[in-house]
Amino acid sequence: MVRSDGNAVVIVGASAAGLAAADGLREGGHTGSIIVLDSEAEPGYDRPMLSKSLLATKGNAEPRPLRTREHMVDRGIEVLPGHGAVGLDIDRRLVVTNWGEAIAWEQLVIATGVTARPVVTTGGVTLPSLRTRVDLDATRALAVGGKPVTLIGAGFIGLEVAAALRLRGVNVIVIGQCELPLAAFVGDEAARWLRDLHLAHGATLELGAATTAVTETTTGHAIRLADGRELHVDSVLAGIGSDPATDWLLGSGVELDAGVVTDTAGRTNVPGVWAAGDVASTLDPRLGRHRRFEHWTHAIEQGRHVGLNLARRTSEPYTAVPYVWTEQYGHTVHMLGERRPGDTDLVIEGDVASGEFVLAHGSDNELHGATICGRIRALRTFKKLLRAGATLDDAVGAATPA
């Protein structure tokens, strides 16, 4: 069955990017049909909070919906819950769903986000992760089960889940192949502070230890590490990263390369097909390469930008400064721009060991990014500096005395 009259803008993914694209379309003056496909049964929700406050707080508080039903009705945006895309026909302009429907489109926005990268046991069982509302319920059950929890992965998700569980009194072990957590994003000094923060709160860290195999046992799991050790643990959660949700696009003709490849405006190689958010690998003219940025604020800003471009029939480049934050043990660490390999990390304000600091990242006097904790006022300053292409000297000059 073919659904819609073929004049609709179809957005695949009720993600932060997908819903922002729908809003951008209306804001830009689009008056035609907008259909949003949501692979989950519940409306789009605030996913970052799953591993932050929702897990850290006892009880069963639900994720906050990204849009109210009234908002969607008022703007004439139709959401189809439980409708995931399984195929795309660019010649006949049809999206095929898991319901067997073929939904016709005039313009298409791909906003399917990412999926958790799986860790599979030697017995063929995929370890649980924390990516969806259902995953949150399962992780909460571990938190009240009384047994220690081992996390494979010392990235954003692994560290946030570890902090949330420790705040609930759960013993945790974090296994990561990195020597220092998040060092590539914040630099070695801030990474050492994060490591020590977890140790001070009673977490056990096994860093510099890649996991080579996980085997189910009668009492839990045996985790084999690259250095030859084997850890026998109870419950295990995986958090080793994510992959763009593009399987449904294989063979479609849409160019894929570690995501959906787009130009600076968000357009793919297929006329009428756009992409935004975590799934989009967007050309960054400042770097001269494509990059995919997996964070909530970026998804919202790029989604809205693509919606506006579509509505106004323009091709304005997306130039927002990347931004991400992480919450751990009551500290919120903000990251602006992008720290690059080989960057120098300068303490511009405060003291890293105190948990209140501003770090500037760059090289050859170019400012590439900033890491900020406890000094919120610096966020606006550094966003302006990064947007203006400022130097490290400019960053030093912008420091605010304590």
PEURRA-V782571 format. One record per pair of residues at least 12 apart in sequence whose C-alpha atoms are under 10 Angstrom apart, sorted by the first residue. I is the first residue (numbers start at 1). GAP is how many residues later the second one is. Records with the same first field share a line. If there is no record, write none. Layout:
I->GAP, GAP
This chain:
1->95, 98, 99, 100, 101, 102
2->92, 93, 94, 98, 99, 100, 101, 102
3->91, 92, 98, 99, 100, 101, 102
4->29, 30, 31, 98, 99, 100, 101
5->28, 98, 99, 100, 101
6->27, 86, 87, 88, 97, 98, 99, 100, 101
7->25, 26, 27, 97, 98, 99, 100
8->23, 24, 25, 26, 27, 95, 96, 97, 98, 99, 100
9->13, 16, 21, 23, 24, 25, 26, 27, 95, 96, 97, 98, 99, 100, 263, 264, 298, 301, 302
10->12, 23, 24, 25, 26, 27, 68, 69, 84, 85, 93, 94, 95, 96, 97, 98, 99, 100, 263
11->23, 24, 25, 26, 27, 68, 94, 96, 97, 98, 99, 100, 101, 262, 263, 264, 296
12->23, 24, 25, 26, 27, 71, 72, 73, 83, 85, 96, 97, 98, 99, 100, 101, 263
13->23, 24, 25, 26, 27, 31, 66, 67, 68, 70, 71, 72, 96, 97, 98, 99, 100
14->21, 22, 23, 24, 25, 26, 28, 29, 30, 31, 52, 53, 65, 66, 67, 97, 98, 99
15->21, 22, 23, 24, 28, 29, 30, 31, 32, 51, 96, 97, 98, 261, 262, 263, 281, 284, 285, 288
16->28, 29, 30, 31, 50, 51, 95, 96, 97, 260, 261, 262, 279, 280, 281, 282, 283, 284, 285, 286, 287, 288
17->92, 93, 94, 95, 96, 258, 259, 260, 261, 262, 279, 280, 281, 282, 283, 284, 285, 286, 287, 288, 289, 290
18->18, 19, 20, 26, 91, 92, 93, 94, 95, 257, 258, 259, 281, 282, 284, 285, 286, 288, 289
19->17, 25, 47, 48, 53, 58, 60, 92, 280, 281, 284, 285, 288
20->46, 47, 91, 256, 257, 279, 280, 281, 282, 283, 284, 285, 286, 287, 288
21->15, 88, 89, 90, 254, 255, 256, 278, 279, 280, 281, 282, 283, 284, 285, 286, 287, 288, 289, 290
22->12, 13, 14, 50, 53, 54, 55, 56, 87, 281, 282, 284, 285, 286, 289
23->48, 49, 52, 54, 280, 281, 282, 284, 285
24->276, 277, 278, 279, 280, 281, 282, 283, 284, 285, 286, 287, 288
25->50, 278, 279, 280, 281, 282, 283, 284, 285, 286, 287
26->49, 50, 51, 278, 281, 282, 285
27->48, 277, 280, 281, 284, 285
28->276, 277, 279, 280, 281, 282, 283, 284, 285
29->278, 279, 281, 282, 283
30->277, 278, 280, 281, 282, 283
31->44, 45, 280
32->44, 45, 279
33->43, 44, 45, 72, 73
34->41, 42, 43, 44, 45, 71, 73, 74
35->41, 42, 43, 44, 45, 68, 70, 73
36->41, 42, 43, 44, 45, 47, 73, 75
37->41, 42, 43, 44, 45, 46, 47, 48, 58, 60, 66, 74, 75
38->41, 42, 43, 44, 45, 46, 47, 74
39->41, 42, 43, 44, 45, 46, 58, 59, 73
40->40, 41, 42, 43, 44, 92, 93
41->39, 40, 41, 42, 43
42->23, 38, 39, 40, 91
43->21, 22, 23, 24, 25, 26, 36, 37, 38, 39
44->19, 20, 21, 22, 23, 24, 35, 37
45->17, 18, 19, 20, 21, 22, 87, 88
46->16, 17, 18, 19, 20, 21, 87, 250
47->16, 17, 18, 19, 83, 84, 85, 86, 249
48->15, 83, 84, 109, 247, 248, 277, 278
49->13, 14, 15, 278
50->12, 13, 14, 80, 81, 82, 83, 85, 86, 87, 89, 107, 110, 111
51->79, 80, 81, 85, 88, 105, 106, 107, 108, 109, 110, 111, 112, 113, 114, 275, 276, 277
52->105, 107, 108, 109, 110, 111, 112, 113, 274, 275, 276, 277
53->107, 108, 111, 274, 275, 277
54->82, 86, 110
55->81, 82, 84, 85, 88, 105, 106, 107, 108, 109, 110, 112, 113
56->84, 87, 104, 105, 106, 107, 108, 109, 110, 111, 112, 113, 272, 273
57->83, 107, 108, 110, 111
58->82, 85, 86, 109, 110
59->81
60->76, 77, 80
62->71, 74, 75
63->69, 70, 73
82->15, 16, 17
83->13, 14, 15, 16, 17, 18
84->12, 13, 14, 15, 28, 164
85->12, 13, 14, 15, 16, 17, 18, 25, 27, 161, 162, 163, 164
86->12, 13, 14, 160, 161, 162, 163, 164
87->15, 159, 160, 161, 162, 163, 164, 165
88->14, 15, 160, 161, 162, 163, 164, 165, 166
89->13, 15, 160, 162, 163, 164, 165
90->15, 18, 162, 163, 164, 180, 181, 182, 183
91->161, 162, 179
92->12, 13
93->12, 13, 14, 15, 179, 180
94->12, 14
95->13, 153
96->152
97->151
105->167, 168
106->165, 166, 167
107->164, 165, 166, 167, 203
108->159, 162, 163, 164, 165, 166, 167, 202
109->157, 158, 159, 163, 164, 165, 166, 167, 194, 197, 198, 201
110->135, 136, 139, 150, 156, 158, 163, 164, 165, 166, 167, 169, 170, 193
111->133, 134, 135, 149, 163, 164, 165, 166, 167, 168, 169, 188, 192
112->132, 133, 134, 136, 163, 164, 165, 166, 167, 168
113->129, 130, 131, 132, 133, 146, 162, 163, 164, 165, 166, 167, 181, 182, 186
114->17, 127, 128, 129, 130, 131, 132, 145, 163, 164, 165, 166, 180
115->16, 17, 126, 127, 128, 129, 130, 131, 163, 164
116->12, 13, 14, 15, 16, 122, 123, 124, 125, 126, 127, 128, 129
117->12, 121, 122, 123, 124, 125, 126, 127
118->120, 121, 122, 123, 124, 125
119->33, 92, 94, 95, 118, 119, 120, 121
120->93, 94, 95, 118
121->92, 93, 94, 95, 100, 101, 102
122->91, 92, 93, 94
123->91, 92, 93
124->90, 91, 92
125->89, 90, 91
126->111, 112
127->25, 87, 108, 109, 110, 111, 112
128->107, 108, 109, 110, 111
129->22, 23, 28, 29, 107, 108, 109, 110, 111
130->27, 28, 31, 107, 108, 109
131->26, 108, 111
139->22, 26, 98
140->25
142->23, 28, 93, 94, 95
143->21, 22, 23, 25, 26, 27, 28
144->21, 24, 25, 26
145->25, 90
146->23, 24, 25
147->23, 24, 25, 86, 87, 88
148->17, 21, 22, 23, 24, 25, 85, 86, 87, 88
149->12, 13, 16, 17, 21, 22, 23, 24, 25, 84, 85, 86, 87, 88
150->12, 21, 22, 23, 24, 25, 54, 55, 71, 73, 81, 82, 83, 84, 85, 86, 87, 88
151->21, 22, 23, 24, 25, 54, 55, 84, 85, 86, 87, 88, 89
152->21, 22, 23, 24, 25, 54, 58, 59, 71, 84, 85, 86, 87, 88
153->21, 22, 23, 24, 25, 28, 53, 54, 57, 58, 84, 85, 86, 87, 88
154->20, 21, 22, 23, 24, 25, 26, 27, 28, 41, 51, 52, 53, 84, 85, 86, 87
155->19, 20, 21, 22, 23, 25, 26, 27, 28, 30, 84, 85, 86
156->25, 26, 83, 84, 85, 169, 170, 171, 172
157->81, 82, 83, 84, 169
158->15, 16, 17, 18, 23, 79, 80, 81, 82, 83
159->15, 22, 23, 35, 36, 39, 44, 80, 167, 168, 169
160->166, 167, 168, 169
161->13, 76, 78, 166, 167
162->12, 36, 41, 42, 166, 167
163->34, 35, 38, 39, 40, 164, 165, 166, 167
164->163, 164, 165, 166
165->38
166->32, 35, 36, 37, 163
167->34, 35, 161, 162, 163
169->32, 33
170->32, 33
171->31, 32, 33
172->30, 31, 32, 33, 63, 64
173->29, 30, 31, 32, 33, 60, 63
174->24, 29, 30, 31, 32, 33, 62, 63, 65
175->29, 30, 31, 32, 33, 34, 35, 36, 48, 50, 63, 64, 65
176->29, 30, 31, 32, 33, 34, 35, 49, 63, 64
177->29, 30, 31, 32, 33, 34, 48, 49, 63
178->28, 29, 30, 31, 32
179->12, 13, 16, 27, 28, 29, 30
180->12, 13, 14, 15, 27, 28
181->12, 13, 14, 24, 26, 27
182->12, 13
183->156
184->154, 155, 156, 157, 158, 159
185->150, 151, 152, 153, 154, 155, 156, 176, 184, 185, 186
186->147, 148, 149, 152, 153, 154, 159, 173, 174, 175, 183, 184, 185, 186
187->152, 153, 154, 155, 156, 157, 158, 159, 172, 173, 174, 184
188->157
189->156, 157, 158, 163, 164, 170
190->143, 155, 157, 161, 162, 163, 165, 167, 169, 181, 182, 183
191->161
192->160, 161
193->159, 160, 161, 162
194->134, 135, 137, 139, 158, 159, 161
195->12
196->157
197->131, 132, 134, 156, 158
198->130, 131
201->128
206->19
208->17, 18, 19
209->15, 16, 17, 18, 19, 20
210->14, 15, 16, 17
211->12, 13, 14, 15, 16, 17, 18, 19
212->12, 13, 14, 15, 16, 18
213->12, 13, 17
214->16, 17, 18, 22
215->17
216->16, 17, 18
217->15, 16, 17
218->16
219->13, 14, 15, 16
220->12, 13, 14, 15, 16
221->12, 13, 14, 15
222->12, 14
223->13
242->36, 52
243->15, 16, 35, 36, 51
244->12, 13, 14, 15, 16, 34, 35, 36, 37, 48, 50
245->13, 14, 15, 33, 34, 35
246->12, 13, 14, 33, 34
252->18
253->16, 17
254->14, 15, 16, 17, 19, 20
255->13, 14, 15
256->12, 13, 23, 24, 25
257->23, 24, 33, 34
258->21, 22, 23, 32, 33, 34
259->16, 19, 20, 21, 22, 23, 31, 32, 33
260->14, 15, 16, 17, 18, 19, 20, 21, 22, 32
261->13, 14, 18, 19, 20, 21, 22, 29, 30, 31
262->12, 13, 14, 18, 19, 20, 21, 22, 28, 29
263->12, 17, 18, 19, 20, 21, 22, 27, 52, 54, 55
264->17, 18, 19, 20, 21, 26, 51, 52, 53, 54, 55
265->17, 18, 37, 40, 41, 44, 45, 49, 50, 51, 52, 53, 54
266->14, 15, 16, 17, 36, 37, 39, 40, 41, 43, 44, 49, 50, 51, 52
267->13, 15, 39, 42, 43, 48
268->12, 13, 14
272->38
273->37
274->29, 32, 33, 35, 36
275->27, 28, 31
276->16, 22, 23, 24, 25, 26, 27, 28, 29, 30, 31
277->15, 16, 17, 18, 19, 20, 21, 22, 23, 24, 25, 26, 27, 29
278->14, 15, 16, 17, 18, 20, 21, 24, 25
279->13, 14, 15, 20
280->12, 13, 14, 19, 22
281->12
282->20, 35, 36
283->34, 35
284->33, 34, 35
285->32, 33, 34
286->33, 103
293->29, 30, 31, 45
294->28, 29, 30
295->27, 28, 29, 30
296->26, 27, 28, 29
297->23, 24, 25, 26, 27, 28
298->22, 23, 24, 25, 26
299->23
301->17, 18, 19, 20, 21
302->15, 16, 17, 18
303->15
305->12, 13, 14, 15
306->12
319->68
320->17, 63, 66, 67
321->15, 16, 17, 48, 61, 62, 63, 64, 65, 66
322->13, 14, 15, 16, 47, 61, 64, 65
323->12, 13, 14, 15, 46, 47, 48, 56, 60
324->12, 13, 14, 47
325->46, 47, 48
326->47
331->24, 25, 42, 43
332->23, 40, 41, 42, 43, 44
333->22, 23, 24, 25, 38, 39, 40, 41, 42, 43
334->24, 36, 37, 38, 39, 40, 41, 42, 45
335->23, 24, 25, 34, 35, 36, 37, 38, 44
336->24, 25, 32, 33, 34, 35, 36, 43, 46, 47, 50
337->23, 24, 30, 31, 32, 33, 34, 45, 46, 49, 50
338->23, 24, 29, 30, 31, 32, 33, 48
339->21, 22, 23, 24, 28, 29, 30, 31, 32
340->21, 22, 23, 28, 29
341->21, 22
342->19, 20, 21
343->17, 18, 19, 20, 21, 23, 24, 25, 26
344->15, 16, 17, 18, 19, 20, 21, 23, 24, 48
345->13, 14, 15, 16, 17, 18, 24, 25, 26, 47
346->12, 13, 14, 15, 16, 24, 25, 46, 49, 50
347->12, 13, 14, 23, 24, 25, 49, 52
348->12, 22, 24, 44, 47, 48, 49, 50, 51, 52, 53
349->23, 26, 29, 47, 49, 50, 51, 52, 53
350->22, 23, 24, 25, 49, 50, 51, 52
351->22
352->20, 21
354->19, 20
355->17, 18, 19, 20
356->16, 17, 18, 19, 20
357->14, 15, 16, 17, 18, 19, 21
358->12, 13, 14, 15, 16, 17, 18, 20, 21, 24, 41, 42
359->12, 13, 14, 36, 37
360->12, 22, 31, 32, 35, 36
361->31, 34
362->29, 30
363->28, 29
364->27, 28
365->25, 26, 27, 28, 29, 30
366->20, 23, 24, 25, 26, 27, 28, 29
367->15, 18, 19, 22, 23, 24, 25, 26, 27, 28
368->17, 18, 21, 22, 23, 24
369->13, 14, 16, 17, 23
370->12, 13, 16, 25
375->25, 27
377->23
378->20, 21, 22
381->14, 17, 18
382->12, 13, 16, 17
385->13
